[in-house]
Amino acid sequence: MDIVSKKISDIRPYEKNPRKNDEAVKYVAESIKEFGFKVPIVVDKDNVIVAGHTRYKAAKKLKMTEVP
């Protein structure tokens, strides 16, 4: 697996993501702000998020333009 930077605008959330944890976005954003990304967002070949929806939302909240 390669870790690359992607434009956040190129990544799409999985429409059927079963997790509803918007209350965690604030805390994840604070963690990313303080420590940076420690775990990248995992996407499939179509740039649909497989793992990392909360990190994606946190990055958007932080107005990041690229994410690992």
C-alpha positions as CSV (number, residue, x, y, z in Angstrom):
1,M,0.0,0.0,0.0
2,D,1.3,3.5,-0.9
3,I,0.5,6.5,1.2
4,V,0.0,9.5,-1.0
5,S,-1.6,13.0,-0.6
6,K,-4.9,13.5,-2.3
7,K,-7.0,16.6,-2.8
8,I,-9.8,16.5,-0.3
9,S,-12.1,17.6,-3.1
10,D,-11.3,14.4,-5.0
11,I,-12.3,12.1,-2.2
12,R,-16.0,11.0,-1.7
13,P,-17.6,9.5,1.4
14,Y,-19.1,6.0,1.0
15,E,-22.9,6.7,0.7
16,K,-23.8,3.7,2.9
17,N,-21.4,4.3,5.7
18,P,-23.2,2.9,8.7
19,R,-21.3,4.9,11.3
20,K,-22.9,8.1,12.6
21,N,-20.3,9.7,14.8
22,D,-20.4,13.4,14.0
23,E,-19.9,14.2,17.7
24,A,-16.4,12.8,17.4
25,V,-15.4,15.1,14.5
26,K,-14.5,18.0,16.9
27,Y,-12.1,15.8,18.9
28,V,-10.5,14.2,15.8
29,A,-10.0,17.7,14.3
30,E,-8.3,18.8,17.5
31,S,-6.0,15.8,17.4
32,I,-5.1,16.3,13.8
33,K,-4.4,20.0,14.5
34,E,-2.1,19.1,17.4
35,F,-0.4,15.9,16.1
36,G,-1.1,15.8,12.4
37,F,-2.5,12.8,10.6
38,K,-1.3,9.6,12.2
39,V,-3.5,7.2,10.2
40,P,-4.3,8.0,6.5
41,I,-7.7,8.0,5.0
42,V,-8.2,4.7,3.0
43,V,-9.9,5.0,-0.4
44,D,-10.7,2.6,-3.1
45,K,-9.8,2.9,-6.8
46,D,-12.6,5.4,-7.3
47,N,-11.5,7.6,-4.4
48,V,-14.5,6.5,-2.3
49,I,-13.6,6.4,1.4
50,V,-13.3,2.8,2.8
51,A,-12.0,3.9,6.2
52,G,-11.6,7.4,7.7
53,H,-14.9,9.2,7.3
54,T,-14.4,11.0,10.7
55,R,-10.9,12.0,9.7
56,Y,-12.3,13.3,6.3
57,K,-14.9,15.4,8.1
58,A,-12.3,16.7,10.6
59,A,-10.0,17.6,7.7
60,K,-12.8,19.5,6.0
61,K,-13.6,21.2,9.3
62,L,-9.9,22.3,9.5
63,K,-10.2,23.6,5.9
64,M,-7.4,21.3,4.7
65,T,-7.0,21.0,1.0
66,E,-5.0,17.7,1.0
67,V,-5.0,14.6,3.1
68,P,-2.9,11.4,3.3
